[in-house]
């Protein structure tokens, strides 16, 4: 049986980066596991290295599975951020929160339970003045 291609991205998995914001945000959706964690490591590592100081937000609210390899990546990114005087803030999904809680590493991470702000399009759709137009 041929080895799995390490560059294959599983369906439903994505990492997007908003580096133009005052606080760069990495948004992850799908499963963070042995196959996908290296992509998060690369993205966070590059962002932390390029950021002279300040804060980077890792929005993991869309993560549906989070294993020990993903936890290791987050802990390594936290150490790298601390060395560069960058605050790495995690916004976890319930699955991520559960792993952090069970492993007892919360004291080593900056975890925020605040959901990320709604994107402008979503805010527009909830505006009562536009409800008739959305139908």
ABEGO torsion letter per residue (X at the ends): XBBBBAABBBBGBBBBBBAABABBBBBBBEBBBAAAAAAAAAAAAAAAAABABEBBBBBAAABABBBAAAAAAAAAAAAAAAAAGBBBBBBBBAAAAAAAAAAGAAAABBBBABBBBBBAAAAAAABAAAAAAAX
